[in-house]
Amino acid sequence: MQQTRITKAAALEYATAGIRVNSVCPGVIQTSMVDRLIAANPAMEAGLVAGTPLGRLGSPGRSPKP
């Protein structure tokens, strides 16, 4: 939520200069760290998935590169 507010504020500020502002919010990426957290608390996975619009965790290969 905070990132989208910052993006919107920057977009409005720089729009008059013809500059576009975008952001990527990939959500939770299923890494080895997340796998360990889920293994320690299996109920956590349902909560993480419920908080994502696509209804699944992201995979590292599908995340945008900086």
CNS distance restraints for C-alpha pairs under 8 A (distance, minus, plus):
assign (resid   1 and name CA) (resid   5 and name CA) 6.51 0.50 0.50
assign (resid   2 and name CA) (resid   6 and name CA) 6.33 0.50 0.50
assign (resid   3 and name CA) (resid   7 and name CA) 6.09 0.50 0.50
assign (resid   3 and name CA) (resid  23 and name CA) 7.73 0.50 0.50
assign (resid   3 and name CA) (resid  25 and name CA) 7.93 0.50 0.50
assign (resid   4 and name CA) (resid   8 and name CA) 6.06 0.50 0.50
assign (resid   4 and name CA) (resid  23 and name CA) 7.49 0.50 0.50
assign (resid   5 and name CA) (resid   9 and name CA) 6.14 0.50 0.50
assign (resid   6 and name CA) (resid  10 and name CA) 6.14 0.50 0.50
assign (resid   7 and name CA) (resid  11 and name CA) 6.00 0.50 0.50
assign (resid   7 and name CA) (resid  21 and name CA) 6.46 0.50 0.50
assign (resid   7 and name CA) (resid  22 and name CA) 6.48 0.50 0.50
assign (resid   7 and name CA) (resid  23 and name CA) 6.53 0.50 0.50
assign (resid   8 and name CA) (resid  12 and name CA) 6.15 0.50 0.50
assign (resid   8 and name CA) (resid  21 and name CA) 7.83 0.50 0.50
assign (resid   9 and name CA) (resid  13 and name CA) 6.18 0.50 0.50
assign (resid  10 and name CA) (resid  14 and name CA) 6.09 0.50 0.50
assign (resid  10 and name CA) (resid  21 and name CA) 6.60 0.50 0.50
assign (resid  11 and name CA) (resid  15 and name CA) 5.71 0.50 0.50
assign (resid  11 and name CA) (resid  19 and name CA) 7.52 0.50 0.50
assign (resid  11 and name CA) (resid  20 and name CA) 6.08 0.50 0.50
assign (resid  11 and name CA) (resid  21 and name CA) 4.94 0.50 0.50
assign (resid  11 and name CA) (resid  22 and name CA) 7.73 0.50 0.50
assign (resid  12 and name CA) (resid  16 and name CA) 7.81 0.50 0.50
assign (resid  14 and name CA) (resid  18 and name CA) 6.72 0.50 0.50
assign (resid  14 and name CA) (resid  19 and name CA) 5.41 0.50 0.50
assign (resid  14 and name CA) (resid  20 and name CA) 7.10 0.50 0.50
assign (resid  14 and name CA) (resid  21 and name CA) 7.85 0.50 0.50
assign (resid  15 and name CA) (resid  19 and name CA) 5.38 0.50 0.50
assign (resid  15 and name CA) (resid  20 and name CA) 6.38 0.50 0.50
assign (resid  24 and name CA) (resid  64 and name CA) 7.99 0.50 0.50
assign (resid  26 and name CA) (resid  58 and name CA) 7.11 0.50 0.50
assign (resid  26 and name CA) (resid  63 and name CA) 6.79 0.50 0.50
assign (resid  27 and name CA) (resid  52 and name CA) 6.81 0.50 0.50
assign (resid  27 and name CA) (resid  57 and name CA) 7.65 0.50 0.50
assign (resid  27 and name CA) (resid  58 and name CA) 7.02 0.50 0.50
assign (resid  28 and name CA) (resid  48 and name CA) 7.21 0.50 0.50
assign (resid  28 and name CA) (resid  52 and name CA) 7.95 0.50 0.50
assign (resid  28 and name CA) (resid  57 and name CA) 5.77 0.50 0.50
assign (resid  28 and name CA) (resid  58 and name CA) 5.99 0.50 0.50
assign (resid  29 and name CA) (resid  34 and name CA) 7.61 0.50 0.50
assign (resid  29 and name CA) (resid  57 and name CA) 5.78 0.50 0.50
assign (resid  29 and name CA) (resid  58 and name CA) 4.38 0.50 0.50
assign (resid  29 and name CA) (resid  59 and name CA) 5.44 0.50 0.50
assign (resid  29 and name CA) (resid  60 and name CA) 6.16 0.50 0.50
assign (resid  29 and name CA) (resid  63 and name CA) 7.98 0.50 0.50
assign (resid  30 and name CA) (resid  34 and name CA) 5.65 0.50 0.50
assign (resid  30 and name CA) (resid  35 and name CA) 6.63 0.50 0.50
assign (resid  30 and name CA) (resid  57 and name CA) 5.86 0.50 0.50
assign (resid  30 and name CA) (resid  58 and name CA) 5.79 0.50 0.50
assign (resid  30 and name CA) (resid  59 and name CA) 5.45 0.50 0.50
assign (resid  30 and name CA) (resid  60 and name CA) 6.79 0.50 0.50
assign (resid  31 and name CA) (resid  35 and name CA) 6.19 0.50 0.50
assign (resid  31 and name CA) (resid  59 and name CA) 7.55 0.50 0.50
assign (resid  31 and name CA) (resid  60 and name CA) 6.97 0.50 0.50
assign (resid  32 and name CA) (resid  36 and name CA) 6.22 0.50 0.50
assign (resid  33 and name CA) (resid  37 and name CA) 6.37 0.50 0.50
assign (resid  34 and name CA) (resid  38 and name CA) 6.14 0.50 0.50
assign (resid  35 and name CA) (resid  39 and name CA) 6.07 0.50 0.50
assign (resid  36 and name CA) (resid  40 and name CA) 6.22 0.50 0.50
assign (resid  37 and name CA) (resid  41 and name CA) 6.17 0.50 0.50
assign (resid  37 and name CA) (resid  42 and name CA) 8.00 0.50 0.50
assign (resid  37 and name CA) (resid  44 and name CA) 7.72 0.50 0.50
assign (resid  38 and name CA) (resid  42 and name CA) 4.83 0.50 0.50
assign (resid  38 and name CA) (resid  43 and name CA) 7.32 0.50 0.50
assign (resid  38 and name CA) (resid  44 and name CA) 5.80 0.50 0.50
assign (resid  38 and name CA) (resid  45 and name CA) 5.80 0.50 0.50
assign (resid  41 and name CA) (resid  45 and name CA) 7.95 0.50 0.50
assign (resid  42 and name CA) (resid  46 and name CA) 7.94 0.50 0.50
assign (resid  43 and name CA) (resid  47 and name CA) 6.96 0.50 0.50
assign (resid  44 and name CA) (resid  48 and name CA) 6.22 0.50 0.50
assign (resid  45 and name CA) (resid  49 and name CA) 6.08 0.50 0.50
assign (resid  46 and name CA) (resid  50 and name CA) 5.97 0.50 0.50
assign (resid  47 and name CA) (resid  51 and name CA) 6.38 0.50 0.50
assign (resid  48 and name CA) (resid  52 and name CA) 6.97 0.50 0.50
assign (resid  48 and name CA) (resid  57 and name CA) 7.39 0.50 0.50
assign (resid  49 and name CA) (resid  55 and name CA) 5.24 0.50 0.50
assign (resid  49 and name CA) (resid  56 and name CA) 5.05 0.50 0.50
assign (resid  49 and name CA) (resid  57 and name CA) 5.98 0.50 0.50
assign (resid  50 and name CA) (resid  55 and name CA) 6.07 0.50 0.50
assign (resid  50 and name CA) (resid  56 and name CA) 7.92 0.50 0.50
assign (resid  51 and name CA) (resid  55 and name CA) 7.53 0.50 0.50
assign (resid  52 and name CA) (resid  56 and name CA) 6.57 0.50 0.50
assign (resid  52 and name CA) (resid  57 and name CA) 7.41 0.50 0.50
assign (resid  58 and name CA) (resid  62 and name CA) 7.10 0.50 0.50
assign (resid  58 and name CA) (resid  63 and name CA) 7.36 0.50 0.50
assign (resid  59 and name CA) (resid  63 and name CA) 6.77 0.50 0.50
